[in-house]
Amino acid sequence: MDTREAAQRWADVWERGWPAHDSEAIGALYADSAFWQQHPFRDPEPGYITRVFAEEESAQCEFGAPIVDGDRAVVPWSGNTRLIDGGTEDLVGVSLLRFDADGLVVDQRDICGERRCQGEAVSGLAIEQTSTATRKHVTPQRQIRFGFSRFVGMQDLTPWARQGVRAAG
């Protein structure tokens, strides 16, 4: 399968599968021995999708056009989730992907930023609670990581993402 076609299929399935919590459709995108690192500073977490979907009440997401070079692609994405504990997340990231000849992902490394809000509405605004007391109740995978997500737009990630594909080659 052509890498551009495989990367677009990956983005389309994730864009439909994330809001539907369709782990089966998403799982079909990956080779059996695929490596998936969900965060650049943590070890991969087996069962990540199952755990995260169980924490989400709903999700909206958007995936950008893949940038392709050889068997590798970079796909920018963003998402907004409502969690079952009442909190919300604003997420932005890029997925660095490598595909096999069958169009299945064999290597995925995600780089993302997250803003988690768990607060009260005041004049229509959610107050972000970032105290140590609040953070200790948030799993390490879901706590505030970079804080740049509210400042970086998808278009701002594209040049950086292009460099990531070339550097990974």
N, C-alpha and C positions, 0 to 999 in steps of 0.2 A: 504494500500500500504506500502511496505517495505520502511523504511526511506532512506536507501542507494539508492534505485531506485528513490525515490522522489527527493532526493538531486541531483542526476545525471541528472534527467529530468530538474530540475530547472536550473542547469548550462548549459545544452545543449540548452534550449529554450532561455536563456539570451544571450548565445554566438551567436545564429542566430538572435535573435530578436533585440538586440541593434544596430548592423550595419544596419538592415532593418527598424529601428524605428517602430517595430511592437508592439505597446502598447497593442493591443488586445491579442496576444499570451502570452505576459508577464503577463498581467492582469489575464489571466486564471490560472496562477500558485498560486493565492492567494485566501484564504477564504474571504467571504464577510466582515467579521469583523476583518480582519488582521491588525496588528499593524506593521508599517514600519517606523523606524527611520533612515533617510538617513545620518545623521551625529551625532556623539555621544554628541555634545554640542549644539544641536539645537532641537527644537520641530519638530515632523514630519510635512511634508508639503503635504497637499492634492493636487493632481494634479501635483505632482513632475515630473512624467514621461512625461506628455504632455508638460510641460514647457521646460524641458531639451531637449527633442527631437526637439522642435521648435527652440532651440538655436543652434543645431548641423547641420552642412552641411553633415558630414560623420563621421563614427566611425569604428575603428578596435578594437577587444577585444579578450581576451583569458581567459578562466575560468579553474582553476585547478581541480584536483580530490577532491571530498568532503571527509572530515574527519567526521565520523558519530559516535554518542554515543546516544543510545536510540532513542528518537524522535527529537534529535537535530543534526545539522550538521554545519560545517564551510566550506566555499568555498572561496579559494583565487582567485583573479581576477586582471586583468590589462586592461587598455584601452588607446587608443590614439584617440582624437577627433579633428576635424577641425570645428571651429565654423563659423556661418554665418557672424560674424563681422570680420573675417579674423584671429582671434586668434586660438591657439591650446591648448590642454590640454594633459598632461601625467598623468594618474591616476593609482593608485595601492591600493588595499584594500582587505578586507575579509568581507564576509557577514555571520553573526551568524543567523542561521535559526532554527525555530521549526515548525514541521509539525503535522497536524492532522491525523487521521486514514485514510482519503481519499487521503493523500499525498499532501494536499494543505498547503501553508505557512500560519501560524497563527501569527507568530512573526518573524520579521526581523530587525536586528540592524546592520547597516553598519559602518565600521571603515575604513576610507580611507585617503589617502594623495593625494595632487594634485599640479601639477606645471602648471601654465598657462603662456603661452608665447604669447605676442602680441608685436611683434617688427619687426625689419628690418633684412633681411638676410645680414650678413657681413661675407665675406669669407666662405660662406656656413653654417654659424652658426646663429641660431636665438638668438637675444639678449633679455633676459628676463627683462621686465620693472616691477620693483616692487615699484616704488615711490608711495607716497600717492596720487598724482595726477592721476596716472594710475588706482590705486585700486578703487577710488571713482566711476569709471564708470563700475565696475564689480559688478554684483549682489552678495549679501553675500553668497549665496549657491555656487557660482562659483569662488570666489576669492581664492588666495593661502592660504592653510590651514596649512599644516605641513612642507612642504619643504623637507621631507625625501624620497619622492617617487623616486628620481633619484638615491638614495643610497641603497635602500632596494630591493633585488630581491625576486621573489616569493618563492624560496626555503628558504629564511631567515624568512619568515612569518610562515612557517609550525609549528615549535615547539611552537611559541607564540599562534597560532590559536588553537592548541590542548589544551593548558592551558585554553583558553577562553571557550571551550566547557565544560570542566570539572567544571570551576568556575561558569558557568551559570546554571549548573544542580542543 
